[in-house]
Structures are given as structure tokens and as C-alpha cells.
Amino acid sequence: MEANIRETIIGLFRQKRQMKNLGEDEVFFDRGVSSLSIIELQIGIEEALGITVPTSDLMRLGTMKGWIDAYSSRARQRDTVSAASA
């Protein structure tokens, strides 16, 4: 699942003109990326993965790696809750 999360996030970031060559640890706001672009990315990622992360957390993280870690953490939490419920 984590590999899929990483691939999905990187793929969607790469679709944005300003982020085509963005490094995983590079702060996207340093490239002049708008908060609206970030929200659009968030929506696309959450639709693709079925996992949500608060916008305020994502804005604070500011890098693809931060987002990958945040969505991976949420996926693990969701899987743990699902396993405990079964």
C-alpha cells in the first residue's frame, strides 16, 4: 500500500507544471506554488487513495516526502482500526 501511496502522490505532483521536477524533500512553496494548487492536489490524492489528511497538516508539511509520510501514516491507522474491528 505504501508504494502505491508514494507513486500516486508523486504522479499527481508531476502533473502540475510548477512541480514537474520537484524533489521529494524540496519545499513546494519555495517554487511559488499557490495554496489553491495544493488544495487541488489534496483533493486528487484523496480521491485516488480514499485516505484523508487535514489540510492544515499538509500545508505545514510542505514537501512531497511529508505528504507521502502523512498519507502512509493515515493508511496504517486505518488498517489497524479495520483489523481491530474484524
C-alpha positions as CSV (number, residue, x, y, z in Angstrom):
1,M,0.0,0.0,0.0
2,E,2.8,2.5,0.9
3,A,4.4,2.0,-2.5
4,N,1.1,2.8,-4.1
5,I,0.7,5.9,-1.9
6,R,4.1,7.1,-2.9
7,E,3.6,6.5,-6.6
8,T,0.1,8.2,-6.6
9,I,1.4,11.3,-4.8
10,I,4.5,11.7,-6.9
11,G,2.4,11.1,-10.1
12,L,-0.1,13.8,-9.2
13,F,2.6,16.3,-8.2
14,R,4.4,15.7,-11.5
15,Q,1.2,16.7,-13.4
16,K,1.5,20.2,-12.1
17,R,3.7,22.4,-14.3
18,Q,5.5,24.1,-11.4
19,M,6.2,20.7,-9.7
20,K,7.4,18.6,-12.6
21,N,11.0,18.4,-11.4
22,L,10.3,18.9,-7.7
23,G,12.5,16.9,-5.4
24,E,10.8,14.9,-2.7
25,D,12.4,17.0,0.1
26,E,12.0,20.3,-1.7
27,V,9.5,22.8,-0.2
28,F,6.9,23.4,-2.9
29,F,6.0,26.8,-1.6
30,D,9.6,27.9,-2.5
31,R,8.6,27.4,-6.1
32,G,5.7,29.8,-5.8
33,V,3.1,27.1,-5.7
34,S,-0.3,28.6,-4.6
35,S,-2.4,27.2,-1.7
36,L,-5.2,26.6,-4.3
37,S,-2.9,24.3,-6.3
38,I,-2.1,22.5,-3.0
39,I,-5.8,22.0,-2.3
40,E,-6.4,20.7,-5.8
41,L,-3.6,18.2,-5.3
42,Q,-5.0,17.2,-1.9
43,I,-8.4,16.5,-3.5
44,G,-6.9,14.5,-6.3
45,I,-4.8,12.4,-3.9
46,E,-7.7,11.8,-1.5
47,E,-10.0,10.7,-4.4
48,A,-7.3,8.4,-5.7
49,L,-6.4,6.8,-2.4
50,G,-9.6,7.1,-0.3
51,I,-7.5,8.5,2.6
52,T,-7.9,11.9,4.1
53,V,-5.3,14.1,5.9
54,P,-6.3,17.5,7.3
55,T,-5.4,20.4,5.0
56,S,-3.6,22.2,7.9
57,D,-1.3,19.3,8.3
58,L,-0.4,19.2,4.6
59,M,0.2,22.9,4.4
60,R,2.6,22.7,7.4
61,L,4.5,19.7,5.8
62,G,5.3,21.4,2.6
63,T,7.2,18.6,0.8
64,M,6.2,15.5,-1.2
65,K,8.0,13.4,1.3
66,G,6.0,15.0,4.1
67,W,2.8,14.2,2.2
68,I,3.8,10.6,1.5
69,D,4.6,10.1,5.2
70,A,1.3,11.7,6.3
71,Y,-0.9,9.6,3.9
72,S,1.1,6.4,4.7
73,S,0.6,7.1,8.4
74,R,-3.2,7.5,7.9
75,A,-3.3,4.3,5.9
76,R,-1.6,2.4,8.6
77,Q,-4.0,3.9,11.2
78,R,-7.0,2.9,9.1
79,D,-5.7,-0.6,8.6
80,T,-5.1,-1.0,12.3
81,V,-8.6,0.1,13.1
82,S,-10.0,-2.2,10.5
83,A,-8.1,-5.2,11.8
84,A,-9.2,-4.5,15.4
85,S,-12.8,-4.3,14.3
86,A,-12.7,-7.6,12.5
